[in-house]
Amino acid sequence: MEFLAEILMEMLGTAIVEGGADAASDRRRPAWQRVLVLTVLALFCAGVFAVLLLVGIYALPDLPLISLFLFALDAVWVFLCVRRLRKILRTFSRK
């Protein structure tokens, strides 16, 4: 049962992230729809980042090395997400 849940979440996460980024940068879609997809994508990413940060904070007293790794991983992912978001937002400004 855990295997099925893992596969379902992996497929759903992949569809949201990859499909959302493609849909948000597609200029043939109406602007309101691209903004909605981008908002859902940003909320999904913020949730993942918040979970990583909370796990890192709670693991700090017991496992400081793993906590440091989680903080670094979270920082790298936030950087990459902001970079990708800027690339998508540049398509909004072009007309």
C-alpha atoms as one frame of an Amber mdcrd trajectory, in Angstrom:
protein
   0.000   0.000   0.000   2.869   2.376   0.770   4.335   1.638  -2.638   1.120
   2.709  -4.381   0.925   5.907  -2.333   4.547   6.697  -3.176   3.981   6.192
  -6.890   0.797   8.268  -6.816   2.481  11.159  -4.988   5.500  11.030  -7.291
   3.316  11.154 -10.389   1.157  13.927  -8.937   4.187  15.969  -7.889   5.824
  15.551 -11.280   2.631  16.540 -13.078   2.200  19.630 -10.932   5.772  20.837
 -11.171   6.636  20.039 -14.779   3.165  20.504 -16.231   2.598  23.647 -14.216
   5.814  25.259 -15.378   5.032  24.431 -19.003   1.442  25.657 -18.689   2.463
  28.880 -16.952   4.995  29.745 -19.651   2.648  28.898 -22.554   1.713  32.211
 -24.161  -1.348  30.761 -25.901  -3.158  30.382 -22.578  -5.091  33.334 -21.155
  -3.220  35.418 -18.606  -5.624  34.620 -15.749  -5.118  30.895 -16.298  -1.331
  31.227 -16.327  -1.444  33.252 -13.109  -3.667  30.617 -11.480  -1.329  27.783
 -12.482   1.672  29.780 -11.310  -0.011  30.444  -7.958  -0.769  26.746  -7.431
   2.798  25.875  -8.371   4.198  28.471  -5.971   2.010  27.194  -3.121   3.110
  23.614  -3.781   6.782  24.611  -3.761   6.332  26.740  -0.630   4.765  23.758
   1.137   7.679  21.502   0.229  10.188  24.144   1.331   8.339  24.682   4.629
   8.333  20.952   5.403  12.082  20.711   4.724  12.747  23.734   6.898  10.630
  22.414   9.774  12.282  18.998   9.655  15.665  20.698   9.691  14.720  22.858
  12.670  13.367  19.932  14.693  16.402  17.778  13.868  18.881  20.468  14.904
  19.404  19.391  18.560  19.793  15.677  17.802  21.320  15.565  14.315  23.087
  18.850  13.532  24.901  17.548  10.437  21.713  16.279   8.810  19.966  19.486
   9.802  22.674  21.534   8.102  22.302  19.393   4.972  18.531  19.996   4.962
  19.037  23.757   5.323  21.500  23.750   2.415  19.171  21.634   0.287  16.269
  23.941   1.049  18.343  27.015   0.153  19.442  25.515  -3.160  15.883  24.542
  -4.072  14.559  27.988  -3.180  17.258  29.547  -5.372  16.402  27.265  -8.300
  12.683  27.871  -7.862  13.121  31.649  -7.845  15.313  31.429 -10.930  12.692
  29.359 -12.743   9.933  31.716 -11.591  11.824  34.700 -12.981  12.158  32.891
 -16.317   8.415  32.227 -16.409   7.546  35.791 -15.403   9.680  37.130 -18.252
   7.242  35.479 -20.669   4.430  37.576 -19.142   6.201  40.839 -19.935   6.798
  39.963 -23.599   3.887  40.729 -25.884
